[in-house]
């Protein structure tokens, strides 16, 4: 005869299971974390071409784009921006992943000052961050931008990626003081991750991105602008999935080309079965043919790579 489990017995069983879970170091939910993130505004020279040519940039932590900030949905970010007294200009920080008061937290700080604020990353996705000090167009154009990835707290809401890359598109002016040209959209190049032809194998000091056949390659993509739209397309392939703003809830499938406006972002999944070269480009050809091409090489011997290869770039 089968025994019936009384409600009290069932409740005790549940409590016992939860206690054992705690004793074994397991967790029924992902606990939110707190991240201390500190950036320093650095007015410095950086390499922008494989020849070693340098550029008088304004940066976060001396690189363009700035460091990747990566947290999980629900995490808290304690952010600090230091503007050393050796700088000449005021700077600030605007996180698109944050939902906080603009006037209080995104204000400009002068050389020798520091600002601190806290926010909770409430929504998953990939988001733009940038300096907002005036003229904002120049601060972004000269290199003060980057990305924050907010991973979903439930990793099962989308397929697991086998390989991940972050691409930040931006326009580049060889004369960093020509604000008029920035307003007139008269850029010299459009680049991925701050380098002219950085991921094109035909250029000195450059190297393609790599992946293995049948890997799910996830591209976190941010358009830093400051002005031009990106129309991201994988030549010879089709995006398996596109997630607007990188949010798993905003899913499109079988997409040939996807438009990402200035200050926006998206996440792209690509699965390629056949070895070969598949350029990732903006289909705005005036931009692609001036540098916004990243060659993705599909090969069985693909090596592991960081989120932003060749960043900082020291060819």
Residue pairs with C-beta under 8 A, 6 or more apart in sequence:
5 13
18 28
21 27
21 28
30 72
30 74
30 153
30 154
32 72
32 74
32 75
32 76
33 71
33 72
33 75
33 76
34 75
34 76
34 77
34 78
35 69
35 71
35 75
35 76
35 77
35 78
36 78
36 80
37 69
37 77
37 78
37 79
37 80
38 79
38 80
38 81
38 82
39 60
39 61
39 66
39 67
39 79
39 80
39 81
39 82
39 93
40 60
40 61
40 62
40 81
40 82
40 83
40 84
41 58
41 59
41 60
41 81
41 82
41 83
41 84
41 87
41 91
41 131
41 144
42 58
42 59
42 60
42 61
42 62
42 84
42 87
43 56
43 57
43 58
43 59
43 87
43 88
43 89
44 56
44 57
44 59
44 62
45 54
45 55
45 56
45 57
46 54
46 55
46 57
46 59
46 62
46 63
46 64
46 143
46 194
46 312
46 313
47 53
47 54
47 55
47 195
47 312
47 313
47 314
47 315
48 54
48 55
48 57
48 64
48 172
48 191
48 194
48 195
48 196
48 313
49 195
49 196
49 197
49 205
50 195
50 197
50 198
50 203
50 204
50 205
50 206
50 313
50 315
51 204
51 205
51 315
52 205
52 315
55 143
55 174
55 176
56 142
56 176
57 64
57 142
57 143
57 176
58 89
58 91
58 131
58 139
58 142
58 143
58 144
59 66
59 143
59 144
60 66
60 67
60 93
60 131
60 144
60 146
61 67
62 312
63 194
63 311
63 312
64 143
64 145
64 194
64 311
65 143
65 145
65 146
65 147
65 168
65 170
65 193
65 194
65 222
65 224
65 308
65 311
66 129
66 144
66 145
66 146
67 146
68 146
68 147
68 148
68 149
68 166
68 307
68 308
69 77
69 129
69 146
69 147
69 148
69 149
70 148
70 149
70 151
71 77
71 121
71 148
71 149
71 150
71 151
72 121
72 150
72 151
72 152
72 153
73 121
73 122
73 123
73 124
73 150
73 151
73 152
73 153
74 120
74 121
74 122
74 153
75 120
75 121
75 150
76 118
76 119
76 120
76 121
77 95
77 98
77 118
77 119
77 120
77 121
78 116
78 118
79 93
79 95
79 116
79 117
79 118
79 119
80 114
80 115
80 116
81 91
81 92
81 93
81 109
81 114
81 115
81 116
82 114
83 90
83 91
83 109
83 110
83 111
83 112
83 113
83 114
84 111
84 112
85 111
85 112
86 111
87 111
88 111
89 111
89 133
90 108
90 109
90 110
90 111
90 133
91 108
91 109
91 131
91 133
91 139
91 144
92 106
92 107
92 108
92 109
92 115
92 131
92 132
92 133
93 106
93 115
93 129
93 130
93 131
93 132
94 102
94 106
94 129
94 130
94 131
94 132
95 119
95 127
95 129
95 148
96 127
96 128
96 129
96 148
96 263
96 265
97 119
97 121
97 123
97 125
97 127
97 129
97 148
97 150
98 105
98 119
98 121
99 119
99 120
99 122
100 117
100 119
104 117
105 115
105 117
105 119
106 132
107 115
108 132
108 133
108 134
109 115
121 148
121 150
123 150
123 247
124 150
124 151
124 152
124 153
124 246
124 247
124 248
125 149
125 150
125 243
125 245
125 246
125 247
125 265
125 267
126 147
126 148
126 149
126 150
126 166
126 220
126 221
126 222
126 245
126 246
126 265
126 266
126 267
127 147
127 148
127 149
127 150
127 222
127 245
127 246
127 265
128 145
128 146
128 147
128 222
128 223
128 224
128 263
128 264
128 265
129 145
129 146
129 147
129 148
130 136
130 139
130 140
130 144
130 145
130 146
130 224
130 263
131 139
131 140
131 144
131 145
132 139
133 139
135 179
136 226
137 179
137 182
137 183
137 226
137 227
138 176
138 179
138 182
140 170
140 224
140 225
140 226
141 170
141 171
141 172
141 173
141 176
141 182
141 226
142 176
143 194
145 168
145 170
145 222
145 224
146 168
146 222
147 166
147 168
147 220
147 222
147 265
149 166
149 220
149 246
150 246
152 158
152 248
157 248
157 249
158 241
158 243
158 248
158 251
159 216
159 241
159 269
160 216
161 216
161 217
161 218
161 269
162 211
162 212
162 215
162 216
162 217
163 211
163 212
163 215
163 216
163 217
163 218
163 302
163 305
164 217
164 218
164 219
164 220
164 307
165 209
165 217
165 218
165 219
165 220
165 305
165 307
165 308
165 309
166 193
166 219
166 220
166 221
166 222
166 307
166 308
167 192
167 193
167 219
167 220
167 221
167 222
167 280
167 294
168 192
168 193
168 194
168 221
168 222
168 223
168 224
168 308
169 190
169 191
169 192
169 221
169 222
169 223
169 224
169 230
169 260
169 282
169 287
169 292
170 190
170 191
170 194
170 223
170 224
170 225
170 226
171 182
171 185
171 187
171 189
171 190
171 191
171 225
171 226
171 227
171 228
171 287
172 187
172 188
172 189
172 190
172 191
172 196
172 291
173 181
173 182
173 186
173 187
173 188
174 188
174 189
175 181
181 187
182 226
182 227
185 227
185 228
187 227
187 228
187 290
188 290
189 196
189 290
189 291
190 228
190 282
190 287
190 288
190 290
190 291
190 292
191 198
191 291
191 292
192 198
192 199
192 291
192 292
192 293
192 294
193 199
193 308
193 310
193 311
194 311
194 313
195 206
195 310
195 311
195 313
196 291
197 203
197 206
197 291
197 293
198 206
198 294
198 310
198 313
199 206
199 207
199 208
199 209
199 293
199 294
199 295
199 309
199 310
200 206
200 208
200 293
200 294
200 295
201 207
201 208
201 295
201 297
204 315
205 313
205 315
206 310
206 315
207 309
207 310
208 277
208 294
208 295
208 296
208 297
209 280
209 294
209 295
209 296
209 297
209 305
209 309
210 296
210 297
210 298
210 299
210 302
210 303
210 305
211 217
211 272
211 296
211 297
211 298
211 299
211 302
212 298
212 299
212 300
212 302
213 272
213 273
213 274
213 275
213 298
213 299
213 300
214 271
214 272
214 273
215 271
215 272
215 302
216 240
216 269
216 270
216 271
217 269
217 270
217 271
217 272
217 296
218 267
218 268
218 269
219 267
219 268
219 269
219 270
219 280
220 246
220 265
220 267
220 307
221 230
221 232
221 260
221 265
221 266
221 267
221 268
222 260
222 264
222 265
223 229
223 230
223 260
223 261
223 262
223 263
223 264
223 265
224 262
224 263
225 262
225 263
226 262
227 262
228 262
228 284
228 287
229 259
229 260
229 261
229 262
229 284
230 259
230 260
230 261
230 282
230 284
230 287
230 292
231 257
231 258
231 259
231 260
231 282
231 283
231 284
232 257
232 258
232 259
232 260
232 266
232 268
232 280
232 281
232 282
232 283
233 256
233 257
233 258
233 280
233 281
233 282
233 283
234 268
234 270
234 278
234 279
234 280
234 296
235 278
235 279
235 280
235 281
236 276
236 277
236 278
236 279
237 270
237 272
237 278
238 254
238 255
238 256
239 254
239 255
239 256
239 258
239 268
239 269
239 270
240 253
240 254
240 269
240 270
240 271
241 251
241 252
241 253
241 255
241 268
241 269
242 251
242 252
242 253
242 255
242 258
242 266
242 267
242 268
242 269
243 250
243 251
243 252
243 266
243 267
243 268
243 269
244 250
244 252
244 266
245 264
245 265
245 266
246 265
246 266
246 267
252 258
257 283
258 266
258 268
260 266
270 278
270 296
272 278
272 296
272 298
274 298
275 298
275 299
275 300
276 297
276 298
277 295
277 296
277 297
277 298
278 295
278 296
278 297
278 298
279 293
279 294
279 295
279 296
280 293
280 294
280 295
280 296
281 288
281 292
281 293
281 294
282 288
282 292
284 292
